[in-house]
């Protein structure tokens, strides 16, 4: 049981505190997860969560511009932040003696961010530069087009960077209001993993966070994506080197029982991985690699299944060899997916690889914290143990069934990039 030694406490103001003592090295990881991401945005403020992620590094009442980075670097630590569909998170890894510093940083972020107008405009320029840089990558452009076709209603239809036009026009007061609404204790999880005694540090956590009365809302998304009734298709013709093929199929949320055989299917097709954190394993022995890379039809061939709060996508992304017709690759892919059969050896190999990935993701205080925080935000921190139990119950017939049920043409969105 990976989470048997994990503690969960909830402060009176709603802040969840998840802690695991790990005493093999004198370091700690501290992560603050907010259950808000691009999923919670509306047209006009797309990219707000990502914009605010940047702004919460730009200074508050206690830590001025650049001071967070200087303090962490002084003690040999690391820090970062990231935004996705369902969440925004920040982390620090420090010597255990500097745990108080990480907690002070996260308190300052939560309630005292300044949103200085000059800094906001400077950061707007940085974010716009990031978005413009993405326009130079055909794979990202195609991905944006595919998800906007796959999702017609749900806010998963735009990526966390948002629309350039929204980032250009969003006002400080709109971002600050969004920050005040969502970035508070009732919508946050503090995760701590490392060399500490929880009974000794819990009073310190209460001291830093228990008095925060910020009246945050629990994000609610009322939009529900309707069932797809037929294939959708998008073709891009732009400057580039290699043709690309991307294919998306709707799949259920992480709360659905079918997510377990779908993860096994993803492992068989594209290699083992758990969401977007940690390791990958078995890519070069996967079916996609054998079908497309070894046959020199593609340079890369990957699959993924979205583990998300709301129903998401099973996604294929293929970089086709120059001179190969994308139609040939598409036909081969669909032919192979048409009637998937799994044998016991392949099933057991996939299960072993997934268990290894979970083990690898528990090797460091940071990877443990990432895994605990991710699953608590989109499901429950003990999803790791639930997953292992359910993984053992998956039969080859379950994998074949979800392949038939979800990877079918009426549930499919196809994207093709053709270099000019």
C-alpha positions in Angstrom: 0.0 0.0 0.0 1.7 3.2 -1.2 -0.5 5.5 0.9 -0.7 3.6 4.2 1.6 6.1 5.9 0.0 9.2 4.4 -1.8 11.5 6.8 -4.8 13.7 5.7 -6.0 16.5 7.9 -8.5 19.2 7.0 -8.3 22.7 8.7 -11.5 24.4 9.7 -11.2 26.8 6.7 -11.2 23.8 4.3 -7.5 23.5 3.5 -6.5 19.9 3.0 -3.1 18.9 4.4 -1.6 15.7 3.1 1.7 14.5 4.6 4.0 11.6 4.4 7.2 11.2 6.5 10.2 9.9 4.5 13.4 9.9 6.5 16.0 8.6 4.0 17.3 12.1 3.1 17.2 15.4 5.0 15.0 17.2 2.5 11.3 18.1 2.2 9.0 18.8 -0.7 6.1 21.2 -0.2 3.4 21.5 -2.9 0.3 23.6 -3.0 -2.4 22.4 -5.4 -5.3 24.5 -6.4 -8.4 22.8 -8.0 -8.6 25.4 -10.7 -7.3 25.3 -14.3 -8.4 25.9 -17.8 -11.5 23.8 -17.1 -12.8 26.6 -15.0 -12.4 29.4 -17.5 -14.9 31.0 -19.8 -14.5 32.6 -23.2 -12.9 36.0 -22.7 -10.7 34.9 -19.8 -9.2 31.7 -21.3 -5.6 31.4 -20.1 -6.4 33.1 -16.8 -5.2 30.2 -14.6 -1.9 30.1 -16.5 -1.5 33.9 -16.3 -2.1 33.8 -12.6 0.5 31.0 -12.2 3.0 33.4 -13.6 1.8 36.3 -11.5 2.1 34.3 -8.2 5.9 34.2 -8.8 6.0 38.0 -9.2 5.8 39.1 -5.6 3.5 39.5 -2.6 3.7 41.4 0.7 6.4 39.3 2.2 8.4 38.1 -0.8 9.0 40.8 -3.4 9.8 40.4 -7.1 12.6 37.8 -7.6 12.9 37.1 -3.9 11.3 33.6 -4.0 13.9 32.4 -6.5 16.8 34.0 -4.6 15.7 32.5 -1.3 15.2 29.0 -2.6 18.5 29.1 -4.6 20.4 30.3 -1.6 19.6 27.0 0.2 20.2 24.8 -2.8 16.5 24.1 -3.4 14.3 23.9 -6.5 10.9 25.3 -7.3 8.4 25.6 -10.1 4.7 25.8 -10.9 2.5 24.4 -13.6 -1.1 24.7 -14.9 -3.3 22.1 -16.6 -7.0 21.6 -17.4 -8.0 20.6 -13.8 -5.4 22.2 -11.6 -2.6 24.7 -10.8 0.3 23.7 -8.6 3.4 25.1 -7.1 6.3 23.3 -5.4 9.5 23.8 -3.5 12.1 21.2 -2.5 14.4 22.3 0.3 16.6 21.1 3.2 14.3 20.1 6.0 15.5 23.0 8.2 14.0 25.4 5.7 10.5 24.0 5.7 9.2 27.1 7.3 10.4 29.1 4.3 8.3 27.0 1.8 5.2 27.5 4.0 5.7 31.2 4.2 6.0 31.4 0.4 2.8 29.5 -0.1 0.9 31.6 2.5 2.1 34.7 0.7 1.0 33.3 -2.6 -2.5 32.4 -1.3 -3.5 35.7 0.2 -1.1 38.5 -0.5 -0.2 38.4 -4.2 0.2 42.0 -5.4 -0.7 41.8 -9.1 1.4 44.9 -9.7 0.2 46.5 -13.0 3.7 47.0 -14.5 4.6 43.4 -13.6 1.4 42.2 -15.1 2.1 43.9 -18.4 5.6 42.5 -18.5 4.3 39.0 -17.8 1.6 39.4 -20.5 4.4 40.0 -23.0 6.2 36.8 -21.8 3.0 34.7 -22.1 2.2 36.1 -25.5 5.7 35.2 -26.6 5.1 31.6 -25.3 1.9 31.4 -27.3 3.6 32.7 -30.4 6.4 30.3 -30.0 3.9 27.4 -29.9 2.6 28.6 -33.3 6.0 27.5 -34.7 5.3 23.9 -33.7 2.9 22.2 -36.0 2.2 19.4 -33.5 0.9 21.9 -31.0 -1.2 23.8 -33.6 -2.7 20.5 -34.7 -3.4 19.5 -31.1 -5.3 22.8 -30.5 -7.4 22.2 -33.6 -8.2 18.6 -32.7 -9.3 19.3 -29.1 -11.4 22.2 -30.3 -13.2 19.8 -32.6 -13.4 16.9 -30.2 -14.9 19.2 -27.5 -17.7 21.4 -28.8 -19.1 22.4 -25.4 -16.8 21.6 -22.6 -14.0 23.9 -21.5 -11.4 21.2 -22.2 -11.7 22.5 -25.8 -9.0 25.1 -25.2 -5.6 24.3 -23.8 -4.2 26.0 -20.6 -2.4 28.7 -22.5 -5.7 30.1 -23.6 -6.6 32.1 -26.7 -4.0 34.7 -27.7 -6.8 37.3 -28.1 -8.0 36.7 -24.5 -4.5 37.0 -23.1 -4.0 40.3 -25.0 -7.1 41.8 -23.6 -7.7 40.4 -20.1 -7.6 43.2 -17.5 -5.9 43.2 -14.1 -9.2 43.4 -12.2 -10.5 40.3 -14.1 -7.4 38.3 -13.1 -7.4 39.5 -9.5 -11.1 38.7 -9.1 -10.4 35.2 -10.5 -7.5 34.9 -8.0 -9.7 35.9 -5.1 -12.5 33.6 -6.1 -10.5 30.4 -6.5 -7.0 30.6 -4.8 -7.9 30.0 -1.2 -7.9 27.3 1.4 -11.3 25.7 0.6 -10.0 25.0 -2.9 -6.4 24.0 -2.1 -4.4 21.0 -0.9 -1.1 21.4 0.8 1.1 18.3 0.2 4.3 17.7 2.2 6.7 14.7 1.8 10.1 14.4 3.5 12.2 14.3 6.6 9.9 15.7 9.3 7.7 14.6 12.2 4.1 15.4 11.3 3.0 15.9 15.0 5.8 18.5 15.3 5.1 20.4 12.1 1.3 20.4 12.2 1.2 23.3 14.6 3.4 25.2 12.2 1.0 24.5 9.4 -1.9 25.7 11.5 0.0 28.9 12.4 0.6 29.7 8.8 -2.8 28.8 7.3 -5.6 28.3 9.9 -6.4 32.0 10.2 -6.9 32.5 6.4 -10.6 33.3 5.9 -10.5 33.9 2.2 -14.0 33.2 0.9 -13.1 31.1 -2.1 -15.6 29.2 -4.2 -15.4 25.5 -5.1 -15.1 25.6 -8.9 -18.2 24.1 -10.6 -18.4 23.3 -14.3 -21.9 22.9 -15.5 -21.1 22.2 -19.2 -21.4 18.6 -20.2 -20.0 17.4 -23.5 -22.8 15.7 -25.6 -22.1 12.3 -27.1 -20.3 12.5 -30.4 -22.4 11.2 -33.3 -19.9 10.9 -36.1 -16.3 11.3 -37.2 -14.9 14.9 -37.1 -11.9 15.9 -39.2 -9.4 18.8 -39.4 -6.6 19.3 -41.9 -3.8 21.8 -41.6 -1.5 22.8 -44.4 1.4 24.9 -43.2 5.1 25.2 -43.4 6.8 22.3 -41.7 8.9 19.2 -42.1 7.0 16.0 -41.3 3.3 15.1 -41.8 1.4 14.6 -38.5 -1.5 12.4 -37.6 -3.5 13.0 -34.3 -6.6 11.1 -33.4 -8.8 11.6 -30.3 -11.6 9.5 -28.9 -13.9 10.5 -26.0 -13.3 8.5 -22.8 -14.9 8.7 -19.3 -13.6 10.6 -16.2 -11.2 9.2 -13.7 -14.2 8.2 -11.5 -15.5 5.7 -14.1 -14.7 2.0 -13.7 -13.6 1.8 -17.4 -10.6 4.0 -16.7 -8.7 1.0 -15.4 -8.9 -1.2 -18.6 -8.4 2.0 -20.7 -5.0 2.7 -18.9 -4.0 -0.9 -19.6 -5.1 -0.5 -23.3 -3.0 2.7 -23.5 0.0 0.8 -22.0 -0.3 -2.0 -24.6 -0.7 0.5 -27.5 1.9 3.2 -26.5 3.8 2.2 -23.3 3.2 2.7 -19.6 2.7 6.1 -18.1 0.5 7.6 -15.4 -1.0 10.9 -16.5 1.7 13.6 -17.1 4.1 13.0 -14.3 7.1 10.8 -13.9 8.4 7.9 -16.0 7.4 6.2 -19.2 8.2 2.5 -19.8 7.8 0.0 -22.6 7.4 2.5 -25.5 9.7 0.5 -27.8 7.9 -2.7 -27.2 4.4 -1.2 -27.6 2.1 -2.0 -30.5 2.3 1.5 -32.0 6.0 1.3 -32.1 5.9 -2.0 -33.9 3.2 -1.0 -36.3 4.6 2.4 -37.3 8.1 3.1 -36.1 9.8 -0.2 -36.8 8.1 -0.3 -40.3 9.6 3.2 -41.0 6.2 4.7 -41.5 6.7 7.1 -38.6 9.4 8.7 -36.5 7.3 8.7 -33.3 4.0 7.2 -32.3 2.5 7.8 -28.9 -0.8 7.3 -27.1 -2.3 8.7 -23.9 -5.5 8.4 -21.9 -6.6 11.5 -20.0 -7.0 11.1 -16.3 -9.3 14.0 -15.5 -12.2 15.3 -13.4 -14.5 15.2 -16.4 -14.6 12.9 -19.3 -11.5 13.4 -21.5 -9.7 11.8 -24.4 -7.8 8.8 -25.6 -5.2 10.4 -27.8 -2.8 9.2 -30.6 0.0 11.4 -31.8 2.1 10.3 -34.7 5.0 12.0 -36.5 5.1 10.5 -40.0 8.2 9.9 -42.0 8.8 12.4 -44.8 7.5 11.0 -48.1 5.0 8.8 -46.5 1.3 9.5 -47.3 -0.6 10.3 -44.0 -3.6 8.5 -45.5 -1.6 5.2 -45.5 -0.7 5.6 -41.8 -4.3 6.5 -40.9 -5.7 3.5 -42.7 -3.2 1.2 -41.0 -3.9 2.6 -37.6 -7.6 2.3 -38.0 -7.2 -1.3 -39.3 -5.2 -2.3 -36.3 -7.6 -0.7 -33.8 -10.7 -2.2 -35.5 -10.8 -5.5 -33.6 -8.1 -5.5 -30.9 -7.3 -8.9 -29.3 -5.2 -9.1 -26.2 -3.4 -12.3 -25.0 -2.5 -13.0 -21.4 1.2 -12.4 -21.8 0.6 -8.9 -23.2 -1.9 -8.2 -20.4 0.5 -9.3 -17.7 3.4 -7.3 -19.3 1.2 -4.2 -19.2 0.3 -4.7 -15.6 4.0 -5.2 -14.6 5.0 -2.0 -16.4 2.2 0.0 -14.8 3.3 -1.3 -11.3 6.9 -0.3 -12.1 5.8 3.2 -13.1 3.9 3.7 -9.8 7.0 2.5 -8.0 9.3 4.8 -9.9 6.9 7.7 -9.2 7.4 7.0 -5.5 11.2 7.2 -5.4 11.7 10.8 -4.5 10.0 13.3 -2.1 9.0 15.4 -5.1 7.6 12.6 -7.3 5.7 11.3 -4.3 4.3 14.8 -3.7 3.3 15.2 -7.3 1.5 11.9 -7.4 -0.4 12.5 -4.1 -1.3 16.0 -5.0 -2.4 15.1 -8.6 -4.7 12.3 -7.5 -6.2 14.2 -4.5 -7.0 17.1 -6.8 -8.7 15.0 -9.5 -9.9 12.1 -7.4 -8.4 11.0 -4.1 -4.8 10.7 -2.9 -5.3 7.0 -2.3 -6.2 6.5 -6.0 -2.7 4.9 -6.3 -3.8 2.0 -4.1 -7.2 1.8 -5.6 -5.6 1.7 -9.0 -3.3 -1.2 -8.0 -6.2 -3.2 -6.7 -8.4 -2.5 -9.8 -5.4 -3.2 -12.1 -5.3 -6.8 -10.7 -8.9 -7.3 -11.6 -8.6 -6.2 -15.3 -9.0 -9.1 -17.7 -8.1 -9.2 -21.3 -11.8 -9.2 -22.2 -12.2 -5.9 -20.4 -9.4 -4.3 -22.4 -10.9 -5.6 -25.7 -14.4 -4.3 -24.7 -13.2 -0.7 -24.0 -11.3 -0.7 -27.2 -14.5 -1.6 -29.1 -16.6 0.8 -27.1 -14.5 3.9 -27.2 -12.1 3.6 -30.2 -14.7 3.6 -32.8 -15.3 5.9 -35.8 -18.4 7.7 -34.5 -16.4 8.7 -31.4 -13.4 9.8 -33.4 -11.8 13.2 -34.2 -8.9 13.1 -36.8 -6.3 15.8 -37.3 -3.8 15.7 -40.2 -0.9 18.2 -40.8 0.4 18.3 -44.3 3.6 20.3 -44.8 3.6 22.8 -47.6 
